Amino acid sequence: MAESSADQEKEMASNAHEAFTAGKYDECMMHLESLQELNKEDYKILMNKAIAEFYKSGQTTTGTLKQTLMTLKSQVHTAVEDIDGLDDVENSILYYNQAIIHYHMRQYSEAIVIGEKLYQFLEPFEKFAQAVCFLLVDLYLLTFQPEKALHLLAVLEKLTVQGNNKNGKGEVACRPQCKFYIHRDPVTEAVSQIENRSRELTAGQNTGRDNASQKAEFTAMVEAAKSKMHQYKVRAYIQMKSLKACKREIKSVMNTAGNSAPSLFLKSNFEYLRGNYRKAIKLLNSSNIAEHPGPLKTGECVRCMFWNNLGCIHFAMGKHNLGIFYFKKALQENDHTCAQLGDGSNGQSKKFTGIPMCALLANKRHELLYNCGIQLLHLGRPLAAFECLMEAVQVYHANPRLWLRLAECCIAANKGSSEQENKGLPSKKGIVQSIVGQGYHRKIVLASQPTQNTIYSEGQSAAIPVASMEFAAICLRNALLLLPETTLPDAREQQPSLDSSGEGSDAASGKGQEGDKFLPAAPSSPLRKQEVENLRCSILACSAYVALALGDNLMALSHSEKLLHQPKLSGSLKFLGHLYAAEALISMDRISDAIAHLNPDNVTDVSLGVSPSEQDQGADKGDLEPVETSGKQTPLCYPSTVNSARAMMLFNLGSAYCLRSEYEKARKCLHQAASMVNTKEIPPEAILLGVYLELQNGNTQLALQIIKRNQLLPSLKSTSSPDLHKKPPPPPYQPSAPLQPIQVPSSFTQVQRK
């Protein structure tokens, strides 16, 4: 009797499985209900029913399925952390299904924890174990851990070759119902053969029932799996910027996949990293995106990726207006896709219901807004950039670099038009405030503070997200708090040396790095140790500038001194650190200390980068280095040479001597500085200082001539200097623009993947 009952259960399970694979979910549910009446204690039947209902709904009830699986897990009384072994494979399938849902809900960390535990205890030759491996590969690439992904791909490559003689369907008849896989991933389907011939690649080979036809079909599926694995490898090498290895894999991809959209997108990304921007555009334009199945089937909007990638390439070419045009097109495509999927993709309460599970990954709005914000910041539209980045930071609030970009938007928005006025001093604007009277009684009123930077948000909380300097200070504090302590990376001192050999050490640089040695900065790639230090320097420099603008001189001095004590400091930020510290000290009436900072010998370099060794790692997302080769140039208000930087130091040093009534020293500094730079590079503060020195010396006519000609006259010999320059902050206010060495938008690698 027991044997007949077991046979009956086995037959019902087999019928349920056949109905499920044939897409007859109502019939499958009937068989499962009959099976449940015979065995009410088996939770696996409940799981199979939940999965059948999920497929019956068109995979649109992801939230409900997640809740059901959580309930079943609590019934089994096991937790992933407590797993010492998985003797019962059915439990592993329960966890795998949970990992799949976490994946589609973008909860990648939770999915990786489950996947890594499953990988430890499953036999590597099982097809289910291979499915777990492919899931982990996708997760590792999404979380920028390419080394781990390559390790798994090497294992899977061997297993795929060795799996030709295996075509079993699973040890337990009802088990295949439990396995639903990443919907867009043909590799898992090819290796596991779970789904019922769902790919176009094998659609024409399904008609024959003889062994020859089945063998040909299986061979085609294996070839498709190999092609997809080559694509995975290319994505991994692109993330590692290992261009030599990537070039080899690109050839394999083009040989196996031909001119398909995924292969052309990957090759375009490769050329983008090499700096061949026109070739990257040509490859993108040659891809036939019209034949792509669409987001409802694959979870990817290829049109959105196409426009986004074009925007990234034009950004790198320095064509920012074209870049923002393409990013806006990408946003329109993304919004159109979300509208097609239904309102559920935009609402929080219905976020995981009403649309297919694979389509949950289709919405790239926040990545695109991040790209738009960076592009607008380069275009000189800080308020529009602020709006985009504020929406992006609601999702990527753990990204310190994004908080810095928000602060830079606030700084740029509050600088007003002073930067444009000071470019080349085309007129007496900024020096002469007004002229009163006529004839003999005609008087010239000089501007006492040409760079007004004191009026910000009044009567409202600094925490309100508006583009104010107070909010910039909050953003910079957030950015500093998100960075690890300086003592933590010391154990990884060997890592920067991996990049020191530049492009030639691509393979080595990938081999020695591990994903957990990086600081996550989604949607950008993770920050390496040197990038973290560069970012810290940039944040400290911005913090000092903002503190000066808000009149918080103690904090400005503190940030400046921390900046100057950083181990690897670029020449440009060292220059700014001395200027900011000097200005804070002058405001605190510590003139002697300020003079020590204003020594021209402190300036030995004004380069924006730390060293050439970071050029290859910054080719996509460097922080302090303006790696976009033909892009944004150094702002005109920033000294481009050591000579002009030293001249600026001398101008400020003359101002400091004025405050101590050492007019002769001030005169020498002023004219030494004027002789070092072009007449058009002399800042208005220096003109005012020259006027003051002449007035102090009683040379009124010469002072008027200086104002009229808007330049320092060589005949200025006897001069003195006053307190007039104490108010306007020294030129440090101008160089804040170089503190915006913004990385190339991050989503090229991330959004383009297929």
C-alpha positions in Angstrom: 0.0 0.0 0.0 2.8 2.3 0.9 4.5 1.5 -2.4 1.4 2.3 -4.4 1.0 5.6 -2.5 4.6 6.5 -3.3 4.0 5.6 -6.9 0.9 7.8 -7.0 2.8 10.7 -5.5 5.6 10.3 -8.0 3.1 10.2 -10.9 1.3 13.3 -9.6 4.6 15.1 -9.2 5.6 14.1 -12.7 2.3 15.3 -14.2 2.6 18.6 -12.3 6.1 19.1 -13.6 5.1 18.4 -17.2 2.2 20.8 -17.0 4.4 23.4 -15.5 7.1 23.1 -18.2 4.3 23.2 -20.9 3.0 26.4 -19.4 -0.3 24.9 -18.3 -0.3 26.4 -14.8 -3.9 25.7 -14.0 -3.4 22.0 -14.6 -0.2 22.1 -12.7 -2.0 23.7 -9.7 -4.6 20.9 -9.8 -2.0 18.2 -9.6 -0.2 20.0 -6.8 -3.4 20.3 -4.8 -4.0 16.6 -5.2 -0.4 15.9 -4.2 -0.9 18.2 -1.1 -3.8 16.1 0.1 -1.6 13.0 0.1 1.4 14.8 1.8 0.3 17.8 3.8 3.6 18.1 5.7 5.9 18.7 2.8 6.6 22.4 2.5 8.1 21.9 -1.0 4.6 21.4 -2.4 3.6 24.8 -1.0 6.7 26.3 -2.6 5.9 24.7 -5.9 2.3 26.1 -5.7 3.6 29.6 -5.0 5.9 29.4 -8.0 3.2 28.1 -10.2 0.9 30.9 -9.2 3.7 33.3 -9.8 4.2 32.1 -13.4 0.4 32.0 -13.9 0.3 35.7 -13.1 2.9 36.4 -15.7 5.6 36.8 -13.1 4.0 40.0 -11.8 3.4 39.1 -8.1 7.0 39.3 -7.0 6.2 40.8 -3.6 3.7 38.1 -2.8 6.1 35.4 -3.8 8.8 36.9 -1.6 6.5 36.9 1.4 5.5 33.3 0.8 9.2 32.2 0.6 10.0 34.1 3.8 7.1 32.2 5.5 8.3 28.9 4.2 11.9 29.6 5.4 10.6 30.4 8.9 8.8 27.0 8.8 12.0 25.2 7.9 13.7 27.0 10.9 17.0 27.6 9.1 19.0 30.7 8.5 21.6 31.2 5.8 24.2 32.2 8.4 23.7 28.9 10.3 24.1 26.6 7.3 26.9 24.1 7.9 25.8 21.8 5.1 22.9 21.4 2.7 22.1 17.7 2.7 18.6 18.4 1.6 18.8 20.0 -1.8 15.2 21.2 -1.6 16.2 23.7 1.1 18.9 25.0 -1.2 16.3 25.6 -3.9 14.2 27.6 -1.4 17.2 29.8 -0.7 18.1 30.1 -4.4 14.6 31.3 -5.2 15.0 34.0 -2.5 18.3 35.0 -4.0 16.6 35.4 -7.4 14.0 37.8 -5.9 16.6 39.8 -4.0 18.5 40.1 -7.3 15.5 41.5 -9.1 14.7 43.9 -6.2 18.3 45.2 -6.5 19.1 43.8 -3.0 22.4 42.5 -4.3 24.2 42.1 -1.0 21.5 39.8 0.4 21.5 37.8 -2.8 25.3 37.4 -2.7 25.3 36.2 0.9 22.8 33.4 -0.1 24.6 32.6 -3.3 28.0 32.2 -1.7 26.6 29.9 1.0 24.9 27.7 -1.6 28.0 27.6 -3.7 30.0 26.2 -0.8 27.8 23.2 -0.3 26.6 22.1 -3.7 28.3 19.7 -6.0 30.0 21.7 -8.8 28.8 19.3 -11.5 25.1 19.7 -10.7 23.2 21.8 -13.1 21.6 23.6 -10.2 25.0 24.5 -8.8 25.9 25.9 -12.2 22.7 28.1 -12.1 23.9 29.4 -8.7 27.3 30.2 -10.2 25.8 32.2 -13.1 23.7 34.1 -10.6 26.8 34.9 -8.6 28.7 36.0 -11.7 25.9 38.5 -12.5 25.8 39.7 -8.9 29.6 40.1 -8.7 29.6 42.2 -11.9 26.8 44.4 -10.7 28.7 45.0 -7.4 32.0 45.6 -9.2 33.8 42.5 -8.1 35.2 41.4 -11.4 38.0 39.2 -10.0 35.5 36.9 -8.2 33.3 36.8 -11.4 36.3 35.7 -13.5 37.1 32.9 -11.1 33.6 31.5 -11.3 33.6 31.9 -15.1 36.8 29.9 -15.3 35.1 27.1 -13.3 31.9 27.3 -15.4 33.8 27.2 -18.6 35.3 23.8 -17.7 31.9 22.5 -16.5 30.1 23.5 -19.7 32.6 21.6 -21.8 32.3 18.6 -19.6 28.5 18.7 -19.4 27.9 17.5 -23.0 27.1 13.9 -21.8 24.6 15.2 -19.2 21.0 15.9 -20.0 19.1 14.7 -17.0 16.1 16.5 -15.7 16.6 16.4 -11.9 16.5 13.8 -9.3 13.1 14.5 -7.9 10.2 14.9 -10.3 8.7 17.9 -8.6 11.9 19.7 -8.1 12.1 21.5 -11.5 9.0 23.4 -10.7 10.9 25.1 -7.9 13.6 26.4 -10.2 12.9 29.7 -11.8 15.9 31.4 -13.2 17.1 34.9 -14.1 14.7 35.6 -16.9 17.0 37.3 -19.2 20.0 35.0 -18.8 20.3 32.4 -21.7 23.4 30.9 -20.1 21.5 29.3 -17.2 18.8 28.0 -19.5 21.4 26.6 -21.9 23.3 24.8 -19.2 20.4 23.7 -17.0 17.8 23.1 -19.8 14.9 24.1 -17.5 12.9 26.5 -19.6 11.1 25.1 -22.6 13.0 26.3 -25.6 12.4 30.0 -24.9 15.4 31.6 -26.9 15.3 32.6 -30.5 18.7 31.0 -31.0 17.3 27.5 -30.7 13.7 28.2 -31.9 14.4 26.9 -35.4 15.9 23.6 -34.1 13.0 22.4 -31.9 10.9 20.6 -34.6 12.9 17.4 -34.8 12.5 14.6 -32.3 15.3 12.4 -33.4 18.7 12.2 -31.6 20.5 14.1 -34.3 18.2 17.1 -34.0 18.4 17.1 -30.2 22.2 16.9 -30.4 22.4 19.8 -32.8 20.1 21.8 -30.6 22.1 21.1 -27.5 25.3 22.1 -29.3 23.7 25.4 -30.3 22.7 26.0 -26.7 26.2 25.3 -25.5 27.6 27.7 -28.1 25.2 30.4 -26.9 26.3 29.7 -23.3 30.0 30.1 -24.4 29.2 33.3 -26.2 27.5 34.7 -23.1 30.4 33.7 -20.9 32.8 35.6 -23.2 30.5 38.7 -22.8 30.7 38.3 -19.0 34.5 38.2 -19.3 34.6 41.3 -21.4 32.4 43.1 -18.8 34.7 41.9 -16.0 37.9 43.1 -17.8 36.3 46.4 -18.6 35.6 47.0 -14.9 39.2 46.1 -14.2 40.4 48.3 -17.1 42.5 45.3 -18.2 42.5 46.4 -21.8 44.9 43.7 -23.2 42.9 40.8 -21.8 39.7 42.6 -22.8 40.9 42.9 -26.4 41.4 39.1 -26.6 37.9 38.4 -25.2 36.3 41.0 -27.5 37.6 38.9 -30.5 35.9 35.8 -29.1 32.7 37.7 -28.5 32.6 39.0 -32.1 33.4 35.5 -33.4 30.6 33.8 -31.5 27.9 36.5 -31.2 28.6 38.4 -34.5 27.3 41.9 -34.8 24.6 41.5 -32.2 23.6 44.5 -30.0 25.3 43.1 -26.9 28.6 42.4 -28.6 28.7 45.8 -30.4 27.8 47.6 -27.1 30.7 45.8 -25.4 33.1 46.6 -28.1 32.0 50.3 -28.1 32.6 50.3 -24.3 36.1 48.9 -24.9 36.9 51.6 -27.5 35.5 54.2 -25.1 38.0 53.2 -22.5 40.8 53.3 -25.0 39.9 56.9 -25.9 38.8 56.0 -29.4 35.5 58.0 -29.0 34.6 58.2 -32.7 35.0 54.5 -33.2 32.9 53.9 -30.1 30.1 56.1 -31.6 30.4 54.3 -34.9 30.0 50.9 -33.2 27.0 52.1 -31.3 25.3 53.4 -34.4 25.9 50.1 -36.3 24.0 48.1 -33.6 20.5 47.0 -34.6 18.6 47.9 -31.5 15.2 47.5 -33.2 15.4 43.7 -33.1 15.9 43.6 -29.3 13.0 41.8 -27.5 12.3 44.7 -25.2 12.2 45.4 -21.5 9.1 43.2 -20.8 11.1 40.1 -21.8 14.7 41.0 -20.9 14.4 43.7 -18.3 16.5 46.0 -20.4 15.7 49.1 -22.4 18.3 49.1 -25.1 17.3 52.4 -26.6 17.8 54.0 -23.1 21.3 52.4 -23.0 22.1 53.6 -26.5 21.4 57.3 -25.7 23.1 57.1 -22.4 26.2 55.6 -23.9 26.3 58.3 -26.6 26.0 60.9 -23.8 28.9 59.4 -21.9 31.1 59.4 -25.0 30.3 63.0 -25.9 31.0 63.9 -22.2 34.5 62.4 -22.5 35.0 64.3 -25.8 34.2 67.6 -24.0 31.0 68.1 -26.0 28.8 68.8 -22.9 25.8 70.3 -24.7 25.6 67.2 -27.0 26.1 65.0 -23.9 23.2 66.5 -22.0 21.0 66.3 -25.1 21.6 62.5 -25.3 21.1 62.0 -21.6 17.7 63.8 -21.9 16.8 61.4 -24.7 17.8 58.5 -22.5 15.6 59.8 -19.7 12.7 60.1 -22.1 13.2 56.5 -23.3 13.4 55.4 -19.7 10.2 57.2 -18.7 8.4 55.8 -21.8 9.5 52.3 -20.8 8.2 52.9 -17.2 4.9 54.1 -18.6 4.6 50.9 -20.7 5.3 48.8 -17.6 2.6 50.6 -15.6 2.5 53.0 -12.7 3.8 50.3 -10.4 7.4 50.9 -11.5 7.2 54.5 -10.1 5.1 54.1 -7.0 6.7 52.9 -3.7 3.7 51.0 -2.4 3.1 49.0 -5.6 6.8 48.8 -6.5 6.9 45.0 -6.8 3.5 44.2 -8.2 1.8 44.5 -11.5 4.9 44.1 -13.8 7.0 41.1 -14.7 9.8 40.4 -12.3 12.6 40.8 -14.9 11.2 44.3 -15.7 11.9 45.5 -12.2 15.5 46.1 -13.3 14.5 48.2 -16.3 14.1 51.5 -14.6 17.5 53.4 -14.8 16.1 56.8 -13.8 18.5 57.5 -10.9 21.6 56.4 -12.8 20.6 58.7 -15.7 19.9 61.6 -13.3 23.3 61.1 -11.8 24.9 61.4 -15.3 22.7 64.4 -16.2 23.8 66.2 -12.9 27.5 65.7 -13.6 27.1 66.9 -17.2 25.1 70.0 -16.2 27.8 70.8 -13.6 30.3 70.9 -16.4 28.0 73.0 -18.5 28.0 75.7 -15.8 24.3 75.1 -14.9 24.7 74.3 -11.1 21.1 74.8 -10.1 19.8 72.3 -12.7 22.6 69.9 -11.8 21.6 70.3 -8.1 18.1 69.2 -8.8 19.2 66.1 -10.7 21.8 65.1 -8.1 19.4 65.7 -5.2 17.0 63.1 -6.7 19.9 60.7 -7.3 21.2 61.0 -3.8 18.0 59.7 -2.4 18.9 56.3 -3.8 22.8 56.6 -3.7 23.1 58.3 -0.3 26.1 56.2 0.7 28.2 57.6 -2.2 30.7 60.2 -0.8 31.6 61.5 -4.2 28.0 62.3 -5.0 27.8 64.4 -1.8 30.9 66.3 -3.0 29.2 67.0 -6.3 26.2 68.4 -4.5 28.5 70.7 -2.5 30.2 71.8 -5.8 26.7 72.7 -7.2 26.1 74.9 -4.2 29.5 76.6 -4.5 29.1 77.2 -8.2 25.5 78.6 -7.7 26.6 81.0 -5.0 29.7 82.4 -6.7 27.3 84.6 -8.8 28.8 86.4 -11.8 32.1 87.3 -10.1 33.9 84.6 -12.0 32.7 86.0 -15.4 33.6 89.5 -14.3 37.1 88.6 -13.3 38.0 86.7 -16.5 40.6 88.9 -18.1 39.3 92.1 -16.5 37.7 93.5 -19.7 36.6 96.7 -17.9 36.8 98.5 -14.6 33.9 96.4 -13.3 34.5 95.1 -9.8 36.9 98.0 -9.0 34.8 101.2 -9.5 31.4 101.0 -7.7 30.1 104.4 -8.9 31.0 107.9 -9.9 29.4 110.9 -8.2 29.5 114.6 -8.9 30.8 116.5 -12.0 33.8 118.5 -13.0 36.0 119.6 -10.1 33.8 117.8 -7.6 33.8 114.5 -9.5 34.5 111.5 -7.2 35.2 107.9 -7.9 33.7 105.4 -5.4 35.7 102.2 -5.2 34.1 98.9 -4.5 35.2 97.8 -1.0 34.3 94.1 -1.5 34.3 93.1 -5.2 33.7 89.4 -4.5 30.6 89.4 -2.3 30.1 86.0 -0.8 28.2 86.6 2.4 24.4 86.6 1.6 23.0 83.0 1.7 19.8 81.4 3.0 18.2 83.5 5.7 15.6 82.5 8.1 15.5 78.8 7.2 17.1 75.6 8.3 20.5 74.8 6.7 19.3 71.2 6.3 16.6 72.2 3.7 18.0 70.9 0.3 18.5 74.2 -1.5 21.7 75.3 -3.3 23.1 77.3 -0.4 26.5 77.4 1.2 25.0 76.1 4.5 23.7 73.1 2.7 27.1 72.6 1.0 28.7 72.4 4.4 26.2 69.6 5.4 27.0 67.7 2.1 30.7 68.0 2.7 30.3 66.7 6.3 28.3 63.7 5.0 31.0 63.0 2.4 33.8 63.1 5.0 31.8 60.8 7.3 31.3 58.3 4.6 35.0 58.0 3.9 36.9 55.3 5.9 39.4 56.5 8.6 42.8 57.2 7.2 44.4 54.4 9.3 42.2 51.7 7.7 43.7 51.5 4.2 47.3 51.2 5.6 47.1 47.4 5.4 46.6 47.7 1.7 49.7 49.7 1.0 50.7 47.3 -1.8 47.7 48.1 -3.9 48.7 51.5 -5.5 51.9 49.8 -6.8 49.7 47.6 -9.0 48.7 50.6 -11.0 52.1 52.2 -11.1 53.2 50.4 -14.2 50.3 51.9 -16.1 48.6 50.3 -19.1 51.1 47.5 -19.4 50.2 45.9 -16.1 46.5 45.4 -16.8 46.5 41.7 -16.1 48.5 42.1 -12.9 46.3 44.9 -11.7 43.3 42.8 -12.0 44.9 39.8 -10.4 45.9 41.5 -7.2 42.7 43.4 -6.4 39.7 42.1 -4.5 36.3 43.7 -4.5 36.2 44.0 -0.7 39.3 46.3 -0.9 37.3 49.1 -2.5 34.9 51.6 -1.1 31.5 51.2 -2.8 30.3 54.4 -4.5 27.2 53.3 -6.6 26.3 54.1 -9.3 30.0 54.8 -10.0 32.6 52.0 -9.8 34.1 51.5 -6.2 36.8 53.9 -5.1 40.4 52.5 -4.9 42.6 53.4 -2.0 44.3 56.2 -3.9 41.0 57.5 -5.2 39.7 57.6 -1.6 42.7 59.7 -0.6 42.2 62.0 -3.6 38.6 62.4 -2.7 39.4 63.2 0.9 41.7 66.0 -0.3 39.1 67.4 -2.6 36.4 67.3 0.2 38.7 69.0 2.7 39.6 71.8 0.1 35.9 72.4 -0.6 35.2 72.4 3.2 37.8 75.0 3.8 36.4 77.2 1.0 32.8 76.9 2.3 33.8 77.6 5.9 35.6 80.8 4.7 32.5 81.8 2.7 30.3 81.3 5.8 32.8 83.2 8.0 33.7 80.2 10.1 37.5 80.9 10.2 38.4 78.3 12.8 36.8 75.5 10.8 38.4 76.8 7.6 41.8 76.8 9.3 41.2 73.3 10.6 40.2 71.9 7.2 43.1 73.7 5.5 45.7 72.2 7.9 44.2 68.7 7.6 44.4 69.2 3.8 48.1 70.2 3.9 48.9 67.2 6.1 47.5 64.7 3.6 50.2 62.2 2.5 49.5 62.4 -1.3 48.4 65.9 -2.1 48.2 67.3 -5.6 50.0 70.5 -6.4 46.8 72.4 -7.1 45.2 71.5 -3.7 48.4 72.2 -1.8 48.3 75.7 -3.4 44.7 76.2 -2.4 45.3 74.8 1.1 48.0 77.5 1.8 45.8 80.3 0.4 42.7 79.2 2.4 44.8 78.8 5.6 46.3 82.3 5.1 42.9 83.9 4.6 41.5 82.3 7.7 44.6 83.4 9.7 44.3 86.9 8.4 40.7 87.1 9.4 41.7 85.9 12.9 44.4 88.6 13.0 47.3 86.1 13.0 49.2 87.9 10.3 52.7 86.4 11.0 51.3 82.8 10.7 49.5 83.8 7.5 52.7 85.2 6.0 54.4 81.8 6.5 51.6 80.2 4.4 51.9 82.9 1.7 55.6 82.2 1.0 55.9 81.7 -2.9 58.4 78.9 -2.3 55.4 76.8 -1.0 54.2 76.5 -4.6 56.2 74.0 -6.6 53.5 72.4 -8.7 49.9 73.3 -9.8 49.0 70.1 -11.5 45.5 68.7 -10.9 46.5 65.1 -10.5 48.6 63.3 -7.9 50.8 61.4 -10.2 50.7 59.8 -13.7 50.3 56.3 -12.1 46.6 56.9 -11.6 45.9 57.7 -15.2 44.8 54.2 -16.2 42.5 53.7 -13.2 41.0 57.1 -13.8 40.2 56.6 -17.4 36.6 56.0 -16.5 35.9 57.4 -13.1 39.0 59.1 -11.6 38.2 61.7 -9.0 40.9 64.4 -8.7 42.2 64.0 -12.3 40.4 65.6 -15.2 40.9 62.4 -17.3 38.5 63.4 -20.1 41.3 64.1 -22.5 39.7 66.6 -24.8 37.2 67.9 -22.3 37.0 70.6 -19.7 40.0 72.9 -19.6 41.5 74.5 -16.5 39.3 77.6 -15.6 40.8 80.9 -16.6 40.6 82.2 -13.0 42.9 79.4 -11.9 46.7 79.7 -12.3 47.9 77.4 -15.1 51.6 77.6 -14.3 53.8 77.7 -11.2 54.8 81.2 -12.2 51.3 82.6 -12.1 50.5 80.7 -8.9 53.5 82.2 -7.2 52.4 85.7 -8.5 49.1 85.1 -6.8 50.8 84.2 -3.6 52.8 87.4 -3.8 49.7 89.5 -4.4 48.2 88.0 -1.2 51.5 88.4 0.6 51.5 92.1 -0.3 48.0 92.4 1.2 49.2 90.7 4.4 52.1 93.2 4.7 49.7 96.0 4.2 47.8 94.9 7.3 51.0 95.2 9.3 51.7 98.7 7.7 54.9 97.4 6.0 54.1 99.3 2.8 57.6 99.0 1.3 57.5 95.2 1.5 53.9 95.3 0.1 55.1 97.4 -2.9 57.9 95.0 -3.7 55.6 92.0 -3.5 53.0 93.7 -5.7 55.4 94.7 -8.5 57.4 91.5 -8.4 54.1 89.6 -8.9 53.0 92.0 -11.7 56.2 91.4 -13.5 55.6 87.6 -13.4 52.2 87.5 -15.2 50.4 89.0 -18.1 48.7 92.3 -17.5 45.3 90.6 -18.1 46.0 88.0 -15.4 46.3 90.6 -12.6 43.3 90.2 -10.3 41.1 93.3 -9.4 42.2 93.0 -5.7 45.8 93.7 -6.8 44.7 96.8 -8.8 42.9 98.0 -5.6 46.0 97.3 -3.6 48.1 99.4 -6.0 45.6 102.2 -5.8 45.7 102.1 -2.0 49.4 102.1 -1.9 49.5 105.2 -4.1 46.9 107.0 -2.0 48.8 106.1 1.2 51.9 107.7 -0.4 49.9 110.8 -1.5 50.1 110.1 -5.3 46.4 110.8 -6.0 46.9 111.4 -9.8 48.8 108.1 -10.2 46.1 106.3 -8.3 43.5 107.7 -10.7 45.7 106.6 -13.7 45.8 103.1 -12.3 42.0 103.0 -12.1 41.6 104.6 -15.5 44.0 102.2 -17.3 42.9 99.2 -15.1 46.5 98.1 -14.7 49.5 98.5 -12.4 51.8 101.2 -13.7 55.6 100.4 -13.8 56.4 103.9 -12.5 54.9 103.0 -9.1 57.9 103.3 -6.8 56.8 105.0 -3.6 53.8 103.2 -2.3 52.2 102.1 0.9 49.4 99.8 1.8 46.3 99.5 3.9 43.4 97.6 5.4 41.4 97.9 2.2 42.3 94.4 1.1 41.3 92.8 4.3 37.7 92.6 3.3 37.9 90.9 -0.1 39.1 87.4 0.4 42.3 86.6 -1.5 42.1 85.0 -4.9 41.4 81.6 -3.2 37.8 82.4 -3.8 38.4 82.1 -7.5 40.1 78.7 -7.7 37.2 76.8 -6.3 36.3 75.8 -9.9 39.3 73.4 -10.1 37.8 71.6 -7.1 35.3 70.1 -9.6 37.4 67.5 -11.4 34.3 65.5 -12.0 34.6 61.8 -13.1 33.1 60.5 -16.3 29.5 59.5 -15.8 29.4 56.1 -14.1 26.5 54.4 -15.8 28.3 53.6 -19.1 29.4 50.2 -17.9 26.4 49.7 -15.7 23.5 50.7 -17.9 24.9 49.4 -21.2 25.1 45.7 -20.1 22.9 43.2 -21.9 
